[in-house]
Amino acid sequence: MSIKVAPEGTITSPKGFLAGATYIGLKKLGDEPLDLGILYSEAPCIAAGVFTANKVKAAPVLLCQRNLKGNNAQAIVINSGCANACTGEQGMKHAEQTAVQAAKKLGLSPQLVLVASTGVIGKQLPIKQVRDGIKKVKLSPDGGHTLAKAIMTTDTFPKEIAVHVKLGNGEQITIGGIAKGAGMIHPNMATLLCFLTTDAAISPVFLKKALKNAVDASFNMITVDGDTSTNDSAIILANGLAKNKLINSGSPGAERFEQALREVCLYLAKSIARDGEGATKLIQVTVEGALTLAQARSGARAIAGSSLVKSAVHGSDPNWGRIIAALGRSGIEMQETRVDLYLDNLCMMKAGQPLPLDKKKAKSILDRAGVPIRVCLNLGSASATAWGCDLSEEYVAINSEYTT
């Protein structure tokens, strides 16, 4: 294998990356009182980002999109507890002042600093607390674990990983990542915050392509509640300190880099789906035999995002008609008389006809922490997988009391 997961891997596992975090009072005090962090590369970076498709975009998203026009960045400042969204001109000024303060601390141009925020929409960022907090953050090569905790909101655990990738000719690079997300998660870009780093030397054009492809296969294939946030951001920094030959489209190592980046994003995406607000089960939906990849993805997302399917999984109710109904309204090409449906290895429908239901076996599958659903359309060769979670009473409780 050319890809190896790094024990205790995190976003600072690649060479030259430092991170740290502190508490400035944006979140309620808890076991991990952290809500402001910084990611920094000791060397200049090529950078790329993918952002929310929501027409309401938070100030930090707009700042990142502007600064990334030059394809370079060297630091990211991240806060949780306040989204700085729907905050008008003042919100944009606060995002810019955040970048300026971090740039001053790190000796950079403000244009090389990106900003990300997550939390409650409609609240102004307490900029003095942010500026003072930036001054307090201590950066270290081990700070990735702290940063992963600082970006959490309703998450129940930090999401982080790093992998080592052998490119050939003795060259090895590392990719690390952290992410947060538990609510307002639905496919239409990253639907969360995700930060990725690599010490690979890589071209800007190829890095953008690799990130977009990885996001499409991972973060755009998860759903928790059907809501797409105003702050969704997936950003990658590449500092080249591995000293490998430049990775470009078609160059040696390009395919391995793309595969590794996709694996990192898939791990983080599934962690988010598993940690959905109030969730008790991870749902994995695979649609096979579709005419195109786009249709396979649309079908899988429709099933994983169905509130009725999610509710049935929560109650371990083998009501498979809800799965077929969700597929039928997805808008993809399908012929009912050719559809096969499986709950793990239990076939529930064959060629559009229901089979005798073994309720006991079906319930035992639905009782698992991970519930696999597979639909075979038998029309083509394309397949895709989406991930979601069950819908519980706790989800309603969390989101009925979020600001109170």
Secondary structure, 3 states (H helix, E strand, C coil): CCEEECCCCCCCCCCCEEEEEECCCCCCCCCCCCCEEEEEEEEEEEEEEEECCCCCCCHHHHHHHHHHHHCEEEEEEEEEEECCCCCHHHHHHHHHHHHHHHHHHHCCCHHHEEEEEEEECCCCCCHHHHHHHHHHCCCECCCHHHHHHHCCCCCCCCEEEEEEEEEECCEEEEEEEEEECCCCCCCCCCCCEEEEEECCCECHHHHHHHHHHHHHHCHHHECCCCCCCCCCEEEEEECCCCCCCCECCCCCCHHHHHHHHHHHHHHHHHHHHHCCCCCCCEEEEEEEEECCHHHHHHHHHHHHCCHHHHHHHHCCCCCCHHHHHHHHCCCCCCCHHHCEEEECCEEEEECCEECCCCHHHHHHHHCCCEEEEEEECCCCCEEEEEEEECCCHHHHHHHHCCCC
